[in-house]
Amino acid sequence: MTTLRNVSLIGAPTDIGAGARGASMGPEALRVANIGPTLESHGVQVVDRGNLTGPYNPWLPPVDGYRHLQEVAAWNRAVHDAVYAELKTGRMPILLGGDHCLGLGSISAVARHCKEQGKKLRVLWLDAHADFNTSELTPSGNIHGMPVACLAGFGPKELIEIGGFSKEHPAISPKWVRQIGIRSVDAGEKRFVHEQELEVFDMRYIDEMGMRHTMELALATLDANTHLHVSFDVDFLDPSIAPGVGTTVPGGPTYREAQLCMEMIADTGRLSSLDVMELNPALDEKNRTATLAVDLIESLFGKSTLMRK
């Protein structure tokens, strides 16, 4: 099996779950960086579905540990429906975020599709942050720090039930997730990650073992019946090469490490859906972060630096 060659771009222009404004401009920045034509140059048939709509960002303080809960739920329902519709027709959805709270809508749609098709799901979460907070643990109340926890059934009813799931039967098991590049985790969140046995390849692991070994483990046991979803938060990358994000954390993967990560994902031929999240053009330099993101996405679709036969 090779990576799907029919791609649908779905823009979700909101920073509703973030702590800084500007990720709402991410989809357009990726289009300006030629994401569509770049993929088409690799023989991919691309349809741009345009942008989803949802509530504006009221920029209010948290209520009961959550900022903008109803607005976040509305955006994620819209994302769920759009991603699920593409999967139903056999196309690969690429969600152009937006902040990473939208991974909840995207992955719940993928999980629903896998459940209906009898497929296994593997989620690669490429991020500086574990995004496994709850309202009790969060220092900020920003929901972009909670999507993995919500998907695993730890969160408010409005979010964990998207896609027809529940606390008893959540969208995903933590065991299906491999987190890569993590280097900023809140203290309470760290304990919770360990309790739930999330598999985390943090930057110390990558420093010690290398990206190749990390990816071999993260991609192990994929088979023809596995749907591989990649949720790519641009703050995964070191801020020296990718400054255009709201939550920069020094010490991320280099350009070469990120390229190897993407090329090894491409080598599996299993990539079936993708999120590109947290790109914030307001904090970028001449759209260089978007250009880099498109370069890396191109590697997911077969651009290779490999010269060996």
Secondary structure, 3 states (H helix, E strand, C coil): CCCCCEEEEEEECCCCCCCCCCHHHHHHHHHHCCHHHHHHCCCCEEEEEEECCCCCCCCCCCECCECCHHHHHHHHHHHHHHHHHHHHCCCEEEEEECCHHHHHHHHHHHHHHHHHHCCEEEEEEECCECCCCCCCCCCCCCHHHCHHHHHCCCCCHHHHCCCCCCCCCCCCCHHHEEEEEECECCHHHHHHHHHCCCEEEEHHHHHHHHHHHHHHHHCCCCCCCEEEEEEEEHHHCCCCCCCCCCCCCCCCCCHHHHHHHHHHHHHHCCEEEEEEECCCHHHCCCCHHHHHHHHHHHHHCCCCCCCCC
